[in-house]
Amino acid sequence: MSRARPAGDVSAAAASVADVTTTSARAARSTTKPARPAFACTECGWTTAKWVGRCGECQEWGTVAEVGAAGVGPRTVAVAPTRSTAREIAQIEVDAARHAPTGVGELDRVLGGGLVPGAVVLLAGEPGVGKSTLLLAVASNVARGVSAGAGRPARVLYVTGEESAGQVRLRAERIGALAPGLLLVSETDLATILGHVEREDPDLLVLDSVQTVASTEVEGSPGGPSQVREVAGAIIAAAKARDLPVVLVGHVTKDGSVAGPRTLEHLVDVVCQFEGDRHSRLRLVRAVKNRYGPTDEVGCFDLSESGIVGLPDPSGLFLSSAGAGVAGSCVTVTLEGRRPMVLEVQALVAPSALANPRRAVSGIDSSRLAMNLAVLHRHVGLRVMDQDVYVSTIGGARASEPSADLAVALAVLSARQDTPLPAGTVAFGEVGLAGDLRPVVGLERRLAEAARLGYTRAVVPAAAALGDGALPAGMKVARVSSLREALAAATAT
């Protein structure tokens, strides 16, 4: 016979059971709660715990995507069998990593001697600057040679994704690039391109351009971040496996940087920028990244209707034919990498009918012109507040180096006073806000280049070091410490 429990005891027991059940449920929910997803920017790698429309690091829109769960450890933990053995670094053979010349001397200068087997080169530039013309000439030169590894005539596979094969054929005929070993195919599918590489076994692969190729295994339109990474990764893997040098053509954005994800520049071995004004024949190629050579070399080219040729001595393009006796002109020497280039700066000062006089520049930095005009007004007493000032370089060159400040100041002074500088005068030096002249690097190379072109007088900063070399024969150098002294030395006869 069972005893009946009091109502109070039953209620207390039920409440206790309910508390235990609730606590267990909460504990179960806390242990089985899924990890919060993580999001990362496909351009710069910035991560966040929630999705946002704009990256907080590079400020790009629509680049943040989910990459996995936050707090999850590495997925690859299994040990795989090794396919090669580790060797001492002194035992590694380097004969297969030697540079092979491309036949274009100015491009070889930038690359460090030529193309390295298995290297992937990214050549970027604005539309119409001449990237395809240059690479077609390189492909033709390589195809006319002999394969170093096989001892047979070289074969070059040129893949075009932007133009038809007929258009490329017409350009090759115009520039004389119809080589027998140059293979041409118009294709935009990644798997098909890899099939061509497997079948033809080329000595050089040129892909024009990487933004036009897409893979069917990856979602997204051609040129998107995911497609560019997939295409670049597959091409690089094939290049490394076959010791095949590859040249990729890349697009650029409005600010001049390489289009696509930043990982593209990290994946390739060499990144080259192809620069030039569309209205000028001069083209410059500079290496932004180079794992096999220096990054301070610049290649100069002359682009014409008959093709593109290297310019071992481009200084003549930056000098006008007017010669001496022209007011508002001053010659300076700038360094493009390790190459000295003589260029001419011209200035025009005219009365202004506007409340705010115009300041127009071409080839120089507008902010540095404004600074030089302020220094001339404060420390020299040259008044141009009611004058329009126009400053330009010759031949489409850019005087971005601070050493051109003194030449700009002398050109403005000569134009304002309508008095030409003495013949054979060059000037280079950085102008400080206190009216002083700061030293420049490479003084010996600048003076040697100026003397080679026939200049006999140079105005340089007093603190500039000449090095161990002597002054060029016939060169008179005036060392000055301030802008006022420089003006007096430059105008002295």
N, C-alpha and C positions, 0 to 999 in steps of 0.2 A: 504494500500500500504506500503510494508516493505522497510526500508532503508538498503542499502548495506553497510556492515561494511568494513572499510579499511583493506587492506591485512595485514598490520602490526599488527592490533589488533587481527585478526584471528590467525596469527602465534603465538603471545604471549599467547593467550588463550589455544591453542593446547599444547604449551610447558608446561604451568602450569598444565594442566590436566595430561600430561604425567609424570611430576614430582610427582604429588600426587599419581598416580597409582603405580609408581616405589617404592615410600616410603611405601605404603600400602602393596605391595608384599613383600618387605624386612621385614617389621614388622610381616607379616603373617608367613614368613619362619623362622624368629627368634623365634616366639612363638611355632611353631610346629616342631622345630628341635628335632629329637630324642636324648635322652641322650646317651652318649658314653658308651659302654659296659665296665664292670670291669672284671678283671681276677685275680685269686688267685691261690696260690700254694696249692696243695692237701696234701703236706707233712708238711709244717710249717705255712701256712696261710698268707704268704707274698702276698700283692696285688699290682697290677699295672694297668695302664689305657689301655695298649695295650698288645697284646700277645707277649711273648718271649719264646724262646725254652728252656732257662735255668733260674732257679729261682735265683733271685738276693740275696736271704738270705741264703738258704741252699745249693745252687749250684747244685741242682739235675736237670737232664735233663728230659724233657717231662712231668713235673708235673704241669705246669701252664694251667689252664682251665678257661673258662668263667663261672662266677657265677651269672651274672645279670647286671643291669644297675647301673652305678655310680650315686650317689646322690639320689637314690630312697629311700624313707622312709621305715619303717618296714611294712611287708605285713600283719602280724597278729595284728589286732587292735580291733577285735570283742571280747566281753566279753562272756566267756562260763560259764555255771553253774558249781559250784564246786561239786566234788564227795566226798570230805571229809572235815571235819572241822578242823580248826587250834586249837591246844591244847597247854597248857603250857608245857615247856620242862620237868618239874619235873613229869608230869603225863604220859610221854611216857613210855611204857613198854619195858624193856630191856631183858626179859627172852628169847624172840625169837632171840635175837642177840648174844647169848652166843656161845663160841667156842665149837665145837664138835671134839674130837680127831679122827685122821685118823688111828691110830694104828701104825704109823711110827713116833717114837719119835723125830728123827732129823728133819723131815719135820714139825712136830707140833711146834718145837722150833722156826723155821723160820717164820711160820705163826702166831705165838703169842699164840698158844694153840690148834689150829686146824682150821677147816673150819666153817665159819659163814653162817647160812641160808641166801640165796639170794646173797652171795658174789660170784664174778667172779674172778678167779685166772688165770693169764697168766704165763705159764711156758715156758721159751725160752731157747734154747741151740743149740749147733752145732749138725749136724747129727751124730748119733752113740754114743752120750755121755751117753745115758741111760734114756731119758725122758719117753719113752713108757714103759720101764721096771719098773720104779719107780711108774708111775701112775697106771699100772696094779696091782702092789702090793697094792697100796692105795685102788683101787676099790675093790680088793678082801677082804681086811680087813674091809672096810665099809659094804660090802655085807654080811659078816659073823655076823654082829651085829644086833641090833634091831632098827627099826625106832623110833626116839624119839617122833614124833608127833602122829603117827598112832598106835603105840604099836604092830606093825606087823614086821615080818622079813624085814630087809632093802633090797632095790632094787637099783641097780646101773646100769645105762645105759652107756655103753662104745661104742662110735661112732668112727670108724676108717675110715679115708678117704685116707690113704696112703697105707695100707696093706689090704689083703683079710682077711676074718673072719677066714679062716683056718690057716693063718700065726700067727695071734694073739692067736688062740687056742693052737698052738704048744708052743709058748712062755709061755703062762699061765700054761701049763702042766709042762714045764721045771722048772719054779720057784715056783710051788705049789700054783697057784692062781685060781684053779678051784672051785669057790664058787657057791653054788646053786642060790643065788640071783643076780649074775652078768650077765647082759644081754648084748649081743654083736651084733652089726649091722655094716655092711660096707655100707656107704652111703655118697654121696657128695652133695645131693640136700638139700637146706636149708628148703624148705617147707616140705619135707618128714621127715627130722630130727625133726622139730617141731611137726609133726604128731605123731612120735614115743614118744616124750615127753608127749604129751597130752594123749596118750593111755596107756602108761606104768606107768605114775605118779612116776618117780624114786625119790630116796632120794639124789642122786648124779649123775651129768652128766659130762662125760669126753669126750671132743671133740679133736681128734687127726687127723689132726691139722686144725686150723682155716683158713689156707691159701689154703686148698684143697676144701673147701665148697664154693658153688656158689649159687646165687639166679637167677631164670629166669626172675625176674622183673627188674633186673639191668643189664645194658650192661657192657661188659668187661670180661676178662678171670679170672678164679679163682686165687686168690692171688693178684689181682690188687687193687689199693687204694679204688675204689668205691665198689668192691665186699667185701673187708675186712671190710669196715665200715658198709655195709648193714648186713653182717652176724653177726658181733659183736653186732650191735645195736639190732637185732632181738633176739639173744640169751640172751643178758643182760635184755631186756624187759621181756622175758619169765622167767628169773631167779628171777627178782624182784617181778613179779606178783605171782609166785608160792612159794616164799621163798626157791628156789632150789639152792644149791651150785653148781657151775660150774667150771670146770678146763679146760682151753684152752691150747693147745700146740701150740707154735709159732716157726717159723723159725727165724734164725738170718742171718745178712749180713756178708760180709767178715771182717768188723771191729768189729764184735761181738754184734752189737746192734740189737734190735728187728726189723725184716723185716716188711714192710708194712707202712702205714701212722702213723705218731706220735699220731694221735688222738686215735689210738687203746690203747696206754698206758694210756691215760687220761680217757678213758671210763671204763676200768676195775678197780677193787678195789685193787688187789694185783698183782705186777709184780715180778716174781722170775727168777733169772738167774741160769742155770744149767751149771757148769763149770767143766772142767777136761781134762787132756791130754789123747788122745786116747790110748797111749802106757802105761798108768798108771791105776791102779785100783782105785785110789782115785777120788772121785767126791765131789764137793762142791755146795751147794745150798744157795744162798744169796738173800735176799729181797731188791729189788731196790725201790719199793713203797709198802706201806702197810697201809691201812686205819684202820686196826683193831689190829695192833700190832707194835712192834719195827722194825726198818730197820737195826739194828746193830748186828743181830744174823746170824750165819752161821751154816748150817747143813753139816755134813761129812758123806759120804757113801763109802762103799766098793763094787765095781761092780765086780762080778765073773760070772762064767758060771751057777751057781745055782741061780742067782738072785742078788738083791741089798739089802744090810743090812746097818743099821746105825752104826756109829762109835762114841760112847760117848767119847772115849779116843783115838783120832787119832795120838797122838804125837809119838807113836812108829813107825809109818810108815815113819817118816821124819828123823830117826836116822839110821846110818849104823851099821852093826854088827862088824865092825873092832874095835870099842872101842877106848881107849886112846892109846897113843904112835904112832900115825900116823901124820906125818908132813903135814901141809896144811889143817888142819881141825879145825873148830871152831863152837861151838854150840851157838845159840841165841834163844830168845823167842819173837815171834811176836804175835800181837793181830789181830785175824780175827773177827771183830765185838767186842763182849765182851769176846770172848773165847781165852785164851792164848794157843799157840801152840809152842812146842819146835821143832826146825828144825836145821839141820846141814848144814853148808856151807863148801864146799871143794874147794880148789884152787890148781892149778898146774902151776909152773913157770919153763920154760925150755928155753935154748938158742935158738935163732931164726936165721935161715939162710936167712931170707927175709929182704929186705930193710925197709919194714914197718912191724914190728912184729904184730902177730895176737892177737886179743882180742875177745875171744869167751865166751859167757855166756849162762846159762840155768837156768831159774827160777828167775833171778834178772834183773834189768834194766841195759842195757849196758852203758847208759850215766852216771849213778851213779858209775859204776865201773871205767870209765875213770876219773871221778872227784876224787874218792878215790886214784887212782894211782898218780894223779897230787899232791894231798895233801901229800901223803907218800913221794914223791920225793922232794917236796919243804920244808916240815917241819920236816921230819924224816931223810931224806937223803937216802931213799931206791931207788936204781936205777934199773929200769926195762925197760929202753928204748930199749935195745937190747935183750929183753926176750919176748917169747910168754907167755901170761897169759890166763889161762882158769879157770873160776869160775862157779860152779854149786851147786844146792841144791839137797837134797836126797828125793826120793819118789815122784817126780813130783810136789812138793810144790813150791809156788811162794813167794819170799821175796820182796814184793813190798813196804813194810813199810820202811821209812827212818831209823828206829831203827836198821836195819840190817847192816848199814854202818860200825859200829865198828867191827862186826864179819867178814865182808868181808876184812877189812884192816888187822885184826889179822891173818886170813887164808892166805892172800897173803904174809905177813911177815913170817909166819911159813914155807910156801912153799919155799920162797926165801932163807931163812937161813937153810932150811932142819932140823928144830928143832921143835918137837911137843910141843904143849902147855901142861901145867900140867893137870893131870886127874881131872875131875869134875869141869871144868871151863866153865862158860857161860859169854857172853858179849852182851850188847845191848846199843846203843846210836847213835845219829845222828852226823855225822862228818861235821863240817863247813869248809868253804874254808880257814879260818884263822888257821886251825888246832885245833880248840876248839871242845868240845863235848857239844851238846845241849841236854836238858832234854827230856825225853820221858814220855808218859802218861801210866797209869796203872802199875807203878813200883811194887806195892805190889802184884798184880796178877801175874806178870811175875816171881817175886822171889818165890812165893808160888808154882807155877807150876814147876819151876826148882828144888826146894827142894823136891817136891813130887817124881820126877824121879831120885833122888839121887845125884844131883849136890850140891857141897859144897862151891864153890867159884864163885863170881859174880863181874864183872867189870862194873860199871854203871857211868853215868855222875854225877858230884858233885851237880849240880843244880836240879837233879830230886827229887821230893817230894815223900816221902814214905807214907805220910798220917798218920792216927791215929794208924794203925796196927804196931805191932812189927816185927822184922826180924824173918824169919822162923828159927826154931831150927836147929843148926848145920851149918847155912849158914854164911860164911864170905864175907862181901861186901867191895869192894875197890872203894871208890869214887874218881874219877879223873876229872880234868877239861880240859885236853888237850889230843891230840892223842899220844904225846910222853909219857906222864904219863901213859896212858892206856897200851901202849906196855910194859913199864917197869913193871907195876903191873900184867899184864897177864903172863909174862914170869918168874916172880919171883916164887921161889919154897918155 
